[in-house]
Structures are given as structure tokens and as C-alpha cells.
Amino acid sequence: MKIIYTTLNNVDEARKIGKKLLKKKLTNCVNFFPINCIYNYRDEITEEPEVVLIIKTRDGFYPDIVENIKAEIDYTNFIGEIDIDKVNSDFSEWLTSIVK
């Protein structure tokens, strides 16, 4: 199992991207929540709110997920893939039944 962790500007973007990924069966479940971010971009330190979108998926779907995220936004953001070594079997079966 893989988790794709990405940051977005707001809840509306997270909701839109999450639903898009669900409809395309690239995930069986997403979570999103607000965070605060401090970053250095073009030599300027900035603090602002962001939204984290967590996408649960299977191995091999990262390129398709990145492509779908980038189609919805026009700014530089983080999109990282995290390996999950262990997951409960009932969730794994659900994921496998959706993301084929």
C-alpha cells in the first residue's frame, strides 16, 4: 500500500481533487485537513494556511495521481509517496477491490 501526501491551497481544491481521484478509481479513500505552513520561496519566508490531502492507493499509481493533481493547480506544491509496510487486511481488501 502507498500513501500520497500532498499540500494544497484550500479545502475546495482538496475536495475537488479527492473526488476526481475517487471517480477514476486511483484511490478508495482520501483525507484532508488544514495545517499551517512556513516556507522559503524565492528568498521570502512566508507563513500561511494550507490543506493536506492524504490519498490511499496501491503501488504503481503515483504518476497518474500526480498528473491528476497537477491538472487542477498551477503552483508548486509537495506530492510525496510513502510506503506503508503494514495495513489491516480488511482495509487492504477494500483498497484492492477499488484500485485495480
N, C-alpha and C positions, 0 to 999 in steps of 0.2 A: 504494500500500500504506500501511496505517496500523499503528502500534503503540499499544496501550493499556497504559499503565504505571499500576499501582495498588499500594497498600500495604495489607497485611492483618495480622492479629494473629499468625497461625501457619501452619505448613506444611499442617495439616489443612484450614484454610479455603482456602488456595491450591489444593490438590489437588481439593477438592470443587468449587470454582468453575471451575477449569480443565476438569475432566471434564464439567461441566454445559455449558459453552460449546462444547466439542468435540462433544458429543451433539447440540446444537442447530445445529451447523454454522455457528457465528458466528466460528470460528477453525479453522485447520488445525494449530496448534501453540502451546503455551504453555511458558514457562519460569518457574521460581520459585526464589528463593534468599534466605537470611537476610541481614539488614542490621541496623545499629544506628541508632536514630533519637533525636535530641534535638529537642524541640519545646516551644513555649509554648502551653498550652491553659488558658484561663480564669485567666490570670496565674500559672500554675505551670509552671516549667521542669522537664521530665521527660525522662529518658533510659531507653529500653527497646528490646528487640529487636522487629523487625518482619520481615515477609516481603514481598518484591517479587514481583508476578505480572506478567509481560510477555505480552501477548496480541497475536498477529499476526493482522491482519484486513484487510478492504478498506474503502474509503470508504463511508460511509453506515450503518455498523453500530454506531457509538458509542452511540446511545440504547438499543438493545437490550442491549448489553453492560453498560451502567451499570445498567439495570433488573434484569438477572440478578445482578449483584454485590450491589446494594442489597437484593435479596430474601434474601440469605444472611447479611447482617451488620446490626448495629444501632448502629453507631458512625460517627463522622465519619472519613472517610479520603480520600485523594487518588486521583482517577481522571482521568488526563490522556491526551489523544490527541496522538500525534506523527506528523507527516508524514514519510514515507520517500520521497525523490526517486528513489533508485536501488536496485534489488534484482536479484539474478541471475535470469535467465529461467527456469531450472528450478524455483526456489522459487516464483516468481510464477505459473507454470503450475500447480503443486501447489495453491497457495492458491486460485487461481481455480477449480480443479476441485472444491474442497470448499465454499468460501464463495461462494454464488451469488446 
